[in-house]
Amino acid sequence: MRNTIPRPVRRSLAGAAIGVLVIGLTAACGGDSDPKKSAEQEDLAKGDSISITTFGEFGYDDLIEQWNSENPDIQVEQTKVSKWDDWKAEVTTSLQAGGKGLPDVVAVEGDYMPAVVAAPDVWVDLSSPDVEGRWLDFKSAGATTEDGQLLGYATDAGPEAICYRKDLFKAAGLPSERDEVAAEMGTWDDYFALGEEFKKGSDANFYDASGSIAQAMLNQVEFPFEQADNTIDISSDELKNVWDTVTSHTDLGSKAVQWSPDWTAAFQKPGIATVACPGWMRNNIKENTGDPAPAGVEWDIADVFPGGGGNWGGSYLTVPKVSKHQAEAKEFITWLTAPEQQAKVFELTGNFPSQVEALKSEAVLAATDDYFGGAPAGEIFSNRAAAITVQPYHGPLYSDVLQKFQDAINRVDQGTKPADSWKTFEQDVASLQ
């Protein structure tokens, strides 16, 4: 397999970064509005509210209700979009139109923050002495520009453990208690070897999706797709190892595209034995398996992640300059991302706090999850957070290249030879320049 990128793509992306976020922005500036120009601020009139749009499940319903009851002068209205990709497309379209239609608070996925940071003229600087040191270092760093502007407040982090089907492990003749499972998965080689043993005694899938495992492994690569100067580079040995390992073990997974209907259905029949599992993934497992779990189904959580530690996910709240209520929006999200609120969200949704003080709270550390056999979820995910030693560099094109990489993995699942799919990946990445 040729694991290099065509030479024309190996270039500096400093000038291209803003285009990733606001394609067509220059054209939009000739219209009625300019997303880089701060809107004239207005007082909230009686009956008006500031707006926030989230995606997936942030667990904010009750918190917003609490805020509204305690802050009659700053009412908040939330809009939910089911998928990040759908909301990402809407944000891009709105920015192309000069910011028209953007809410006062825009929730964005963590992998998208590099593009936000690359376009600081579009977003409000949220830095304040009141929030200095509030978040885990890598979370605040991911939203901070070179000149110190803080463009997003982190909502959560995604330290990963392994969620597993205890009943399927038992049926396959494998160790099934949490500590026993953890002892079998210290490295990725251990993990895949265990998968081969599992498949000898079970018709179920050892893991949910090749794309899921690829993402988990990428979360331990320091420079997965871009170098520190934002030069695209898909020639590293680390990326080659992820590719070779995942594409040589596709028989262990469901071959379904993660988040697709087929992926959801795979949790039912023939079943999924293990899932790379940040805290928020537990909700997906519950929804896909059924809550309460069908008779005989036993999910649990092992305090382990192959290769050490990894972080998957974690979102941010941003305020666009087109907002006419920037001060109110900032006040609201300062409260919403405070430790008390992040601890409540963790209890409700499993979204692991990114807030330093929240990580110390008894509500987090003592949390258990009855759906997962009463596992000490707070303790496990806190341990997994402490095990993280690598934060992958996410340049402005990370999200775009990642999608092309996942597409390439999925093609192999569907029968394309790995070498052929890699060549297409190279071409796809070249098209991003």
C-alpha positions as CSV (number, residue, x, y, z in Angstrom):
1,M,0.0,0.0,0.0
2,R,1.3,3.4,-0.9
3,N,0.9,5.5,2.3
4,T,1.8,8.9,1.0
5,I,-0.1,12.0,-0.1
6,P,0.1,13.5,-3.6
7,R,2.6,16.3,-3.5
8,P,0.2,19.1,-4.4
9,V,-1.7,18.7,-1.2
10,R,1.4,19.1,1.1
11,R,1.0,22.8,1.5
12,S,0.4,25.4,4.2
13,L,-3.3,25.8,5.0
14,A,-3.1,29.0,7.0
15,G,-5.0,30.9,4.3
16,A,-7.4,28.0,3.6
17,A,-8.6,27.6,7.2
18,I,-11.2,30.3,7.2
19,G,-12.6,28.8,3.9
20,V,-13.2,25.5,5.6
21,L,-15.6,27.2,8.0
22,V,-17.1,29.8,5.8
23,I,-16.9,28.8,2.2
24,G,-18.1,31.7,0.1
25,L,-17.7,34.1,3.0
26,T,-16.1,36.7,0.8
27,A,-19.2,36.7,-1.5
28,A,-21.4,36.9,1.5
29,C,-19.7,40.1,2.6
30,G,-21.1,41.8,-0.4
31,G,-24.6,41.2,0.7
32,D,-26.8,42.7,3.5
33,S,-24.6,41.5,6.4
34,D,-21.1,40.5,7.2
35,P,-20.6,37.7,9.8
36,K,-17.2,39.2,10.6
37,K,-18.8,42.4,11.7
38,S,-20.2,42.5,15.2
39,A,-24.0,43.1,15.2
40,E,-25.4,46.2,16.9
41,Q,-26.4,45.0,20.4
42,E,-30.0,45.2,21.6
43,D,-31.7,44.9,24.9
44,L,-34.0,41.9,25.2
45,A,-37.6,43.2,24.9
46,K,-40.4,41.7,27.0
47,G,-41.3,38.3,25.6
48,D,-38.0,38.0,23.7
49,S,-35.4,35.3,24.4
50,I,-31.9,34.4,23.4
51,S,-31.6,31.3,21.3
52,I,-29.3,28.2,21.5
53,T,-29.1,25.3,19.0
54,T,-27.6,22.0,20.1
55,F,-27.3,18.6,18.3
56,G,-27.8,15.1,19.7
57,E,-28.5,15.2,23.4
58,F,-26.7,17.8,25.5
59,G,-29.0,17.2,28.5
60,Y,-30.0,20.9,28.8
61,D,-33.8,20.7,28.9
62,D,-34.1,20.8,32.7
63,L,-31.2,23.2,33.1
64,I,-32.7,25.7,30.7
65,E,-36.0,25.4,32.5
66,Q,-34.1,26.2,35.7
67,W,-32.3,29.1,34.2
68,N,-35.5,30.6,32.8
69,S,-37.3,30.4,36.2
70,E,-34.3,32.1,37.9
71,N,-33.6,34.7,35.2
72,P,-36.9,36.2,34.0
73,D,-35.0,39.0,32.2
74,I,-32.9,36.6,30.1
75,Q,-35.1,33.8,28.8
76,V,-33.6,31.1,26.7
77,E,-35.1,29.0,23.9
78,Q,-33.4,25.8,22.7
79,T,-33.6,24.2,19.3
80,K,-32.3,20.6,18.9
81,V,-30.9,19.1,15.7
82,S,-30.6,15.3,15.7
83,K,-27.2,15.0,14.1
84,W,-24.0,17.1,14.2
85,D,-23.4,16.7,10.4
86,D,-26.9,18.2,9.8
87,W,-26.2,21.1,12.1
88,K,-22.7,21.6,10.7
89,A,-24.2,22.0,7.2
90,E,-26.7,24.6,8.5
91,V,-24.0,26.6,10.2
92,T,-21.9,26.7,7.1
93,T,-24.9,27.7,5.0
94,S,-25.9,30.4,7.4
95,L,-22.3,31.8,7.4
96,Q,-22.3,31.8,3.6
97,A,-25.5,34.0,3.9
98,G,-23.7,36.5,6.1
99,G,-24.7,34.7,9.4
100,K,-28.4,34.9,8.7
101,G,-30.4,32.6,10.9
102,L,-27.6,31.7,13.4
103,P,-28.8,31.5,17.0
104,D,-27.1,33.5,19.8
105,V,-25.4,30.4,21.0
106,V,-24.0,27.8,18.5
107,A,-23.1,24.4,19.8
108,V,-20.3,22.8,17.8
109,E,-18.6,19.4,17.9
110,G,-15.0,19.4,19.2
111,D,-13.5,18.3,15.9
112,Y,-14.9,21.5,14.3
113,M,-13.3,23.9,16.8
114,P,-10.0,24.2,14.8
115,A,-12.0,25.8,12.0
116,V,-13.7,28.1,14.4
117,V,-10.3,29.1,15.9
118,A,-9.1,29.7,12.3
119,A,-11.9,32.2,11.8
120,P,-11.7,34.4,15.0
121,D,-13.3,37.4,13.2
122,V,-16.6,35.5,13.0
123,W,-16.9,34.6,16.7
124,V,-17.1,36.4,20.0
125,D,-14.0,36.3,22.3
126,L,-15.4,34.7,25.5
127,S,-12.2,35.0,27.6
128,S,-12.7,36.3,31.1
129,P,-10.9,36.1,34.4
130,D,-14.0,34.4,35.8
131,V,-13.4,31.3,33.6
132,E,-9.6,31.1,33.6
133,G,-8.5,27.5,34.6
134,R,-12.1,26.3,34.5
135,W,-11.5,23.5,32.0
136,L,-9.1,20.7,31.4
137,D,-6.1,22.1,29.7
138,F,-6.6,20.4,26.4
139,K,-10.2,21.5,26.2
140,S,-9.5,25.2,26.7
141,A,-6.4,25.0,24.4
142,G,-8.6,23.6,21.7
143,A,-10.8,26.7,21.7
144,T,-8.0,29.3,22.1
145,T,-6.4,31.4,19.3
146,E,-2.7,32.2,19.2
147,D,-3.4,35.7,20.5
148,G,-5.4,34.3,23.5
149,Q,-9.0,34.7,22.4
150,L,-11.2,32.0,23.8
151,L,-13.9,31.2,21.2
152,G,-15.8,28.4,22.9
153,Y,-16.8,27.1,26.3
154,A,-16.3,23.3,26.6
155,T,-19.4,21.4,27.5
156,D,-17.9,17.9,28.0
157,A,-15.0,15.6,27.4
158,G,-14.9,12.0,26.1
159,P,-12.4,9.8,27.9
160,E,-12.9,6.3,26.6
161,A,-13.4,2.9,28.3
162,I,-14.7,-0.4,26.9
163,C,-18.4,-1.1,27.2
164,Y,-19.0,-4.8,26.7
165,R,-21.7,-7.5,26.7
166,K,-21.1,-9.6,29.7
167,D,-23.5,-12.3,28.6
168,L,-21.9,-12.6,25.2
169,F,-18.4,-13.0,26.8
170,K,-19.8,-15.7,29.0
171,A,-21.4,-17.6,26.1
172,A,-18.2,-17.5,24.1
173,G,-16.3,-19.0,27.0
174,L,-14.3,-15.8,27.8
175,P,-13.6,-14.1,31.1
176,S,-16.5,-11.7,31.8
177,E,-15.9,-9.8,35.0
178,R,-14.8,-6.2,34.7
179,D,-11.3,-6.7,36.1
180,E,-10.8,-9.9,34.0
181,V,-11.9,-8.1,30.8
182,A,-9.7,-5.2,31.5
183,A,-6.7,-7.5,32.0
184,E,-7.3,-9.0,28.5
185,M,-7.3,-5.6,26.6
186,G,-4.1,-3.8,27.7
187,T,-3.0,-3.2,24.1
188,W,-4.6,-3.2,20.6
189,D,-2.9,-6.4,19.8
190,D,-4.5,-7.9,22.9
191,Y,-7.9,-6.5,21.9
192,F,-7.9,-8.0,18.4
193,A,-6.5,-11.3,19.7
194,L,-9.4,-11.5,22.1
195,G,-11.7,-10.7,19.3
196,E,-10.4,-13.7,17.3
197,E,-11.0,-15.9,20.3
198,F,-14.5,-14.5,20.8
199,K,-15.4,-15.2,17.2
200,K,-14.5,-18.9,17.6
201,G,-17.4,-19.2,20.1
202,S,-19.9,-16.6,19.0
203,D,-21.9,-15.5,16.0
204,A,-22.1,-12.0,17.4
205,N,-19.9,-9.1,16.3
206,F,-16.9,-8.5,18.5
207,Y,-17.1,-4.7,17.8
208,D,-19.7,-2.4,16.4
209,A,-18.1,-0.8,13.4
210,S,-14.6,-0.6,11.8
211,G,-15.1,3.2,11.7
212,S,-15.5,3.2,15.5
213,I,-12.3,1.3,16.1
214,A,-10.4,3.4,13.6
215,Q,-11.6,6.6,15.4
216,A,-10.6,5.1,18.8
217,M,-7.1,4.3,17.5
218,L,-6.7,7.7,15.8
219,N,-7.5,9.3,19.2
220,Q,-4.0,8.0,20.3
221,V,-2.1,9.5,17.3
222,E,-0.5,12.8,18.0
223,F,-0.6,14.0,14.3
224,P,-3.2,11.9,12.5
225,F,-3.7,13.9,9.4
226,E,-2.0,17.3,9.8
227,Q,1.4,18.5,11.1
228,A,1.7,21.4,13.6
229,D,2.0,23.9,10.8
230,N,-1.4,22.7,9.4
231,T,0.3,20.9,6.5
232,I,-1.7,17.8,5.5
233,D,0.3,14.6,5.9
234,I,-1.1,11.2,5.6
235,S,2.2,9.4,5.3
236,S,3.0,8.7,9.0
237,D,3.7,5.2,10.3
238,E,1.1,5.8,13.0
239,L,-1.7,6.4,10.5
240,K,-0.4,3.4,8.4
241,N,-0.7,1.2,11.5
242,V,-4.3,2.3,12.2
243,W,-5.2,1.6,8.5
244,D,-3.5,-1.8,8.3
245,T,-4.8,-3.0,11.7
246,V,-8.4,-2.0,11.1
247,T,-8.6,-3.2,7.5
248,S,-7.1,-6.5,8.3
249,H,-9.7,-7.3,11.0
250,T,-13.0,-6.3,9.3
251,D,-14.3,-9.8,10.0
252,L,-14.6,-8.9,13.7
253,G,-17.1,-6.1,13.2
254,S,-20.6,-5.6,11.9
255,K,-19.4,-4.0,8.6
256,A,-22.1,-1.4,9.2
257,V,-21.4,2.3,8.9
258,Q,-21.4,3.8,12.4
259,W,-24.6,5.8,13.1
260,S,-26.4,4.2,10.2
261,P,-29.7,2.2,10.6
262,D,-27.7,-1.0,10.0
263,W,-25.4,-0.1,12.8
264,T,-28.4,0.5,15.1
265,A,-29.9,-2.8,14.1
266,A,-26.7,-4.7,14.8
267,F,-27.1,-4.1,18.5
268,Q,-30.2,-6.3,18.4
269,K,-29.1,-9.2,16.2
270,P,-26.6,-10.8,16.1
271,G,-25.4,-8.4,18.9
272,I,-22.3,-6.3,19.6
273,A,-19.8,-7.6,22.2
274,T,-17.6,-4.5,22.7
275,V,-17.8,-0.8,22.0
276,A,-15.1,1.9,22.3
277,C,-17.0,3.8,24.9
278,P,-16.7,7.5,25.9
279,G,-19.3,8.3,28.6
280,W,-21.8,9.7,26.1
281,M,-21.8,6.5,24.1
282,R,-23.7,4.8,26.9
283,N,-26.9,6.6,25.7
284,N,-26.5,5.3,22.2
285,I,-26.0,1.7,23.5
286,K,-29.1,2.0,25.6
287,E,-31.2,3.3,22.8
288,N,-29.9,0.8,20.3
289,T,-30.2,-2.2,22.6
290,G,-33.4,-1.2,24.3
291,D,-34.1,0.3,27.7
292,P,-34.8,-1.7,29.8
293,A,-32.4,-4.2,28.2
294,P,-34.0,-7.3,26.7
295,A,-34.0,-10.4,28.8
296,G,-30.6,-12.0,29.2
297,V,-28.7,-8.9,27.8
298,E,-26.0,-7.7,30.3
299,W,-23.9,-4.6,29.5
300,D,-21.0,-3.6,31.6
301,I,-18.0,-1.3,31.6
302,A,-14.4,-2.3,31.8
303,D,-11.9,0.2,33.3
304,V,-9.5,-0.1,30.4
305,F,-8.8,1.3,26.9
306,P,-6.3,-0.5,24.6
307,G,-3.1,1.3,24.4
308,G,-3.7,3.4,27.5
309,G,-6.1,6.3,27.1
310,G,-8.0,8.2,24.5
311,N,-10.5,11.1,24.2
312,W,-13.4,10.9,21.8
313,G,-15.7,13.9,21.5
314,G,-16.6,16.8,23.6
315,S,-18.4,19.8,22.3
316,Y,-18.3,23.6,22.7
317,L,-20.7,26.5,23.0
318,T,-19.8,29.5,20.8
319,V,-21.4,32.9,20.3
320,P,-21.3,34.3,16.7
321,K,-20.7,38.0,16.2
322,V,-24.0,38.3,14.3
323,S,-25.7,37.8,17.7
324,K,-27.5,40.9,19.0
325,H,-27.4,39.6,22.5
326,Q,-23.7,38.7,23.1
327,A,-23.5,39.7,26.7
328,E,-26.6,37.8,27.7
329,A,-25.4,34.7,25.7
330,K,-22.1,34.8,27.4
331,E,-23.7,35.1,30.9
332,F,-25.9,32.1,30.1
333,I,-23.2,29.8,28.8
334,T,-20.9,30.8,31.7
335,W,-23.6,29.4,34.0
336,L,-24.4,26.4,31.8
337,T,-20.8,25.2,31.8
338,A,-20.2,25.7,35.5
339,P,-19.3,22.7,37.6
340,E,-22.7,22.2,39.2
341,Q,-24.4,22.1,35.8
342,Q,-21.8,19.8,34.2
343,A,-22.2,17.4,37.1
344,K,-26.0,17.3,36.6
345,V,-25.5,16.6,32.9
346,F,-23.2,13.7,33.7
347,E,-25.8,12.2,36.0
348,L,-28.5,12.6,33.3
349,T,-26.8,11.8,30.0
350,G,-23.4,10.4,30.9
351,N,-21.6,13.3,29.1
352,F,-18.3,13.4,31.1
353,P,-17.4,16.8,32.5
354,S,-14.7,18.9,31.0
355,Q,-14.8,21.2,34.0
356,V,-11.9,20.7,36.5
357,E,-14.0,21.3,39.6
358,A,-16.8,19.1,38.3
359,L,-14.4,16.2,38.1
360,K,-13.8,16.4,41.9
361,S,-17.5,16.4,42.8
362,E,-19.0,13.5,44.7
363,A,-21.9,13.5,42.2
364,V,-19.4,12.5,39.5
365,L,-17.0,10.3,41.4
366,A,-19.7,8.2,43.1
367,A,-21.9,7.8,40.0
368,T,-22.9,4.3,39.0
369,D,-24.9,3.0,36.0
370,D,-27.6,0.4,36.7
371,Y,-28.0,-0.3,32.9
372,F,-24.3,-1.4,32.9
373,G,-24.5,-3.8,35.8
374,G,-24.1,-1.1,38.4
375,A,-20.6,-0.2,37.1
376,P,-18.9,2.7,38.9
377,A,-19.1,4.9,35.9
378,G,-17.8,8.0,37.6
379,E,-14.7,6.3,38.9
380,I,-14.1,4.4,35.6
381,F,-14.3,7.5,33.4
382,S,-12.3,9.6,35.8
383,N,-9.5,6.9,35.7
384,R,-9.8,6.9,31.9
385,A,-9.4,10.7,31.8
386,A,-6.2,10.4,33.9
387,A,-4.8,7.8,31.4
388,I,-4.9,10.2,28.5
389,T,-1.4,11.1,27.4
390,V,-1.9,12.1,23.8
391,Q,-4.1,14.8,22.4
392,P,-4.3,14.4,18.6
393,Y,-3.5,17.6,16.7
394,H,-6.7,18.9,15.0
395,G,-5.9,21.4,12.3
396,P,-8.5,23.2,10.3
397,L,-9.1,20.3,7.9
398,Y,-9.1,17.5,10.5
399,S,-12.8,17.0,10.3
400,D,-12.8,16.9,6.5
401,V,-9.9,14.5,6.2
402,L,-11.4,12.3,8.9
403,Q,-14.6,11.9,6.9
404,K,-12.6,10.8,3.9
405,F,-10.7,8.3,6.0
406,Q,-13.9,6.9,7.4
407,D,-15.3,6.6,3.9
408,A,-12.2,4.7,2.9
409,I,-12.6,2.3,5.9
410,N,-16.2,1.7,5.0
411,R,-15.3,0.9,1.4
412,V,-13.1,-1.9,2.7
413,D,-15.9,-3.2,4.8
414,Q,-18.0,-3.4,1.7
415,G,-15.4,-5.4,-0.3
416,T,-13.0,-2.9,-1.8
417,K,-9.4,-4.0,-1.6
418,P,-7.5,-1.9,1.1
419,A,-4.9,-0.7,-1.4
420,D,-7.5,0.5,-3.9
421,S,-9.5,2.2,-1.2
422,W,-6.4,4.0,0.1
423,K,-5.7,5.3,-3.4
424,T,-9.2,6.8,-3.5
425,F,-8.6,8.3,0.0
426,E,-5.4,10.0,-1.4
427,Q,-7.4,11.4,-4.3
428,D,-10.2,12.6,-1.9
429,V,-7.7,14.3,0.3
430,A,-6.1,16.0,-2.7
431,S,-9.5,17.4,-3.7
432,L,-9.7,19.3,-0.4
433,Q,-6.9,21.7,-1.4
